[in-house]
């Protein structure tokens, strides 16, 4: 008997709650039919709920304490300086490495750059600065270039030309669809493709669906109709022995405000900069106790982590405990911030120590505290932001608790852990049963 195949289609940043409404409103009838035929579940993302961490947790079936990816940026060993982790920095095997005798095709899965040799095809997702290093085997490059394939859209364009960004999103989904469907006709056992345009749409236009008067309301609907058609064409290409999964890596919600964590640390007395124009981690004063990286990762300035660190292990425990308690109860009034839009409740939903949410051999590299903000708050870590709280052109921000999963052929049985790290195990079970 031939072993079953598994096809996975990811829709980056699509929340369960929004997708459920799109289905009910008749915008995505094909997705609705697929969901009705299988299991349609709300699942949790990673902490923090960003694509680099979430998709790595998906492809490894592990948590950051094991796979070692905590954000799009990280700290260099033993110094306060940034590094840019990539696929090469993942410390646990990825899904297709666990089935080396079976052929896999991976298209546009974030954090798979640079592409590595494998049994099959890998076209990396963002971030991929050199396109020639994003594709394995290299023989695919002429085909991809002839179709003007690009890994991602130019999101910066959305700040000055919002209609231009919408046009590029529509064009991009057409190009990606043509490549995904063509490769689907090849021989494979595992096929994973991800659409990232949904995330880009939500950052700039998340309010457009609920706001009937928005000039982008119909464009938002039209984009999801195009996604729905892509899903149908992808599903129609699957054979009867193929198990089908759709999922997102995190949720989304309306953005209320951006919080600059390093400004909060300065206000609370934990962080001092070497000058008024300081912009880099190297310009953090050596007498500082803590600093933050995006999004809401706080690192203590310990002797254990940094060659010129300030805090002993005992002092670090005291500082961490005090800072955690302060952040857990921090309200707008404590920072002199107007609460008419934000409400009087504490800013943050949870403030975790690394031991509370991570485990594994890479936990020593984890941030000491990880903030999970209240719904609608986006955390930033710029050192030179003029305010503690600000707004941006963005209208949407990530959530940790509203990702989705649809599983068909067969539906998911009771007992499945509703988080993104568990999907890898589900895929392996489907491949072997």
N, C-alpha and C positions, 0 to 999 in steps of 0.2 A: 504493500500500500504506500502511495506517495505521501511524503510528509506535507502538512499544510504550509501555506505561505502566509505571511503577515504584511499588510500594507498599513502605513501610518501616515496620516496627513495632519500636520500641525498648523494651527491658526494662531499666530503669535499675539498674545495680549487680548484674546477674545474672552470676555467674562461670561460665565454661565447665565447670570441674570439678564444680560443684554441679549444673548443668543436665544434664550427662552422667549423673550419679548419679540425678537425678530421673527421667530417661528410662528408665534401666536398672531402676529400682524400680517402674515402671509408674504413677508419679504424673502424668506429663505425656505421655500417649500421642499426642496430636495434635501436640505439638512434636516428638516422636520420629519420627512419620511424615513430617513436613515435612523434618526434618533428614536422614532416610534418603534422601529423594528429591532432595536437593541436596548442597551442600557445608556441612559443619559444622566450623568452624575455631576455634582458639584465637588471639586477636589481642591485641596490646598496646594499652594506653590511652595517654593523654598523661602528661607529667610536669609538675606533679603530677597524680595520677589522681583528679581531682575533677570533678564534673559541669560546672561553668562552663567549665573549660578543655577537657575532653574533648568535650562536645557542640559547643562552638564549633569545635574542630578537625574534628569530623565535618561540620558544616554549611558550613565554608569550604574543607575540603581542605588546610588549611595548619597550620603550627605556631605556637605563641605568639609567636615572634619576628616573625611576619608579621601574625597577626590581633590581637595586642596584649592578649590576655586571659590573665592569669597566676594568677587566683584570684577568689574571690567579693568580695574587697577588694583595693584597690591603694593606691599612694601618690599623693598630690597632687603635682603638679609643683613641684619645688624646695623642698619642705618635708616634715618628718616629721609627716604627718597622713594619715588614711585617707580614701579616696574609695570609692564603691560603683559599679563599672563596670556597664554594662548593654548591651543589644543595640546601643544608639547608639554605643558605644565600640569596636565591632568594626571593624577597619581594612581588611578584605578582603571581597570580595563573598561573600554566602552562596549556597548551592546554587540556590535558586529565582530569584535575581537573574540567574544565568547562563543561564536559559531563560525570558526575559521574555515570549515569545510563547506559552508553554505554561502551562496553569492548574495551580496548586499548592494543596494544602490541608495546612496544618501545624497539628497539634493537640498541645499540652502538651509541646513541645520546650523543654527548659530553656534559659534565657538568651536568650529571644526577646522579652523585655519591655523597653521598651514596643513594642506591635505597630505595624508600619509598613504603609502602603499597599502592595499588591502585586496581582499578577494571580491572585486567588484568595481564600483564607481563611487567617487566622492567629489561633489562640487560644494565647497565650503560655503557656509553662511557668514553673516557679518560677525566680527570685524575682519575684513580681508584686504589689506592695503595693496598687495601685489597680486593681481589676478592670475598670473601664470603659476603662482604657488598655491592657488586655491583649488586646483583641479587635478584629479587623478583618475585615469591616466592622462598624460599630456596630450594624447592623440585627440581628445575631445575639444581642445582649445580652438581649432579652426572653425568647427561647427558652432560653438558658443559665440565666438566673435562675429561670425557671419550673421547671427541673429541679434546682434547688439545686446547680448546678455550682460547684465550687471548684477552684482551681488546684492546691492541695496540701492534705494533711491537717494537723492540728494535732499536729506531732511532739512538742511540749512535753508534751502530754497523756501520752505514754508514760512520763514520769518519775514520775507519780503514779497513773496509771490505765492499766496495760498492756492490760487487756482492753478498755477503752474505745478505745484506739488500734487494736486489732485490729478491733473493730466498725466503726470509721470507715474503715479500709482496705478492708473488704469493701463497705461502702456506696459508697465513692468509686469503686471499680472498676466497680460497676454503673452509676453515673451517667456516668462517662467512656465506658464501652462504648456506652451508648445514643447518646451524642453522636457518637462516632467512627463507629459503624455507620450512623447517619442521614446524616452528611455524606459517607460513602463512596458513597452512591447518587447524589450529584451528579456533574457532569462534571469530570474532572481528568486530568492527565497524571502528576503526582507527588503522592503522598500520604505524609506522614510523621506518625506518631502515636507518642507515648512514654508508657509506664506508669512512674510514679515511685514507686508504692507498694511495689514490690519492694525498692528501696533503703531505704525507711523500715522495712520488715519486717526487713531484715537487720541494721540498726543495733541494733535492740532484741531480736531473736529469732534471731540467726544460729545460736546454739548449739542451738536447739530441734529442728532436724531430726536431728542426730546423737545427741542425748540423748533416748533413748526414754522416760526417766522425767520429762522436762520437762513441766510442766503445759500448755505451749504447743506440744507436739510435733504433736498432731493439727491444731491451728489453723494451723500452718505448712504442713502437707500440704494442708489444705483450701483455703488461700489459693492455693497453686500449682495446685490442680485448677481453681480459678476462673480463674486466669490462662490455663491451658491451654484452657478453654472459650472465653474471649475470643479467643485466637489462632485457634481453629477457626472461630468465627463470622466473624472478620475475613477469614481465608483463603477461606472459602466464598463471600464476596461478590466475590472477584476473578474477572475474566474470564480466558479462556485466553491472551490476549495480554499479560497483566500479569506483569512480573518482580517477584519477592517477596524481600525481605531482612528478616531479623530480626537484631538485634544488641544488645549492651550497651555502655555507655560505660566501664566499668571492672569489675574483679573484686571479690571480697570474701573475707575469711577471718576466723577466730576472733580476737577482740581479746584480747591478753595484757596490754597496758599502754599508757598514754598518757604521752608524753614532752613535757615543757615546754621547748622549745628555748631560750627566753630565759633560763631558769634555768641551762641548761647554759652559755650564753654568759657569764652572770654568774660562774659557778663557774670558768670558764677565763680570766676577766679581761678579756673584750671588751666587757662591758656594765655600766654603772653607772646607777642610777636616781636621780632628784633627791630622793626621799624614800621611806620605808618603805611608804607607801600609794599609790605611783605606779601608775596604771592606763592612761594614755594615752601615745601616742608622743611627745607634746610634753613629757612628764615624763622623757624619756631625757636623761641628763646629756650635755652637749655634748662631754665628753671621751671618750665611748664610741666604740669602733671599729666595732661591728656590732650589729645587732638583727634579730629575725625576725618574719615574719608567717606566719599559717597558710597551708598546712601545710608547714612545713620550708623556707620561702623566707628566705634570709639576705641582708640588704642591708648593705653597708659604708657607713660614715658619711663619704662622700667630698666633697671640695670641688666636684667635677664635678656631683654629684647634688643636693646641699643647699646652700642659701645660707650656712649656718653650719657647713658640713662640716669635719671634722677632717683627713682623710687626703688627701695629694697623690696623684697618679696612681702615682708610684713606690712610695710607702708602701702604697697600697691593694693593689698586686700582691704585695708581701711579706706583708701581713696575710692576704690571701686564700689564698695558698699555704700559709702556716703553719696557718691555721684548717682548711683542707681536709684537711691531713694529720692534724691532731688528731682531727677528726670521723670520718675513715675508720677509725681504729684505736680509737676510744673504746669501752671495755667497762664492764660494770657495776661492776667493782672500782675503776675510775678515779673513780667518783662515789660510792663507798660504798653501792652499791645491791645488794640481795640478788639473786643470780643463780640461785636455786633454781628459779624459774619461767621466767626469761628465758634461762638458759644463759650460759656465759662468753664467747660470741662477741661481736664488735663489734656495736653497736646498729644500725648502718646498712648497708644493702646497697650503696649508692653515694652519693657526694657529688660532684655535677657542678658545673663552672663553667658559666656561661650559654653560653659559646661552644661547649661540648661537645655541647649538645643543642638549642640554638636558633639560628636564622638568620633574617635579614630586617630590614626597615627599623625595626622596633620593638624591636630587641634592646637598645638603650640603656636601655629602661624595664624590662628583665628583672631579677630578683634576681641578685645576684653569685654566690651558691651556692644549689643546690637539692638538698635531701636526699631520697633515696629510702630509706625505712626498711626494716628487715628485716620479714619477714612477721609480722603480728600486732601491730605497733607503730603507734600512731596519734600523729601529731605535732601539738602544739598550741603556740600562741605567746602565751598570756596572760602579761602582765608581772608579775602579782601572785600567781601560783600558789604554794601553800605548799610544794610538793615538786617535785623534778626528775621523778620518776616517780610516777604515780598510777593509779587505776582509776576506772571510771565504771559507770553502769547499762548502757551499751552493751555488747553481746556480739560485735559484728562491726565490722570496719574495712576500708577500701578496699585493693585491690592494683592494681598497674600491669600485671601480666603475665598476667591470667587472664580477660580479657573474651572474649565469644564473637561469632561471626558465622555466620549461616546464609544461604546464597544459593541461590535456586531459579530455574529457568526462564531461563537455563541455570545449571548449577553454575559455580563459579569456576575459571578456567583456571590452570595453573601460572604462577608469576611474580608473582602478586598480593602486594603488600607487606602483611604481616600486622600492620597498625596502624590505628587508628581514623581517622587523617587520609586514608587511601587509599580509604575507602568512598565519599567524594564522587565521586572519579574513576570508581569502579566504577558508580555510579548514572548518571553522565553518559554513560558508554559504553553502558549498558543502554538509556537513553532514545534513543540515536542509532543503534542497531544492531537 
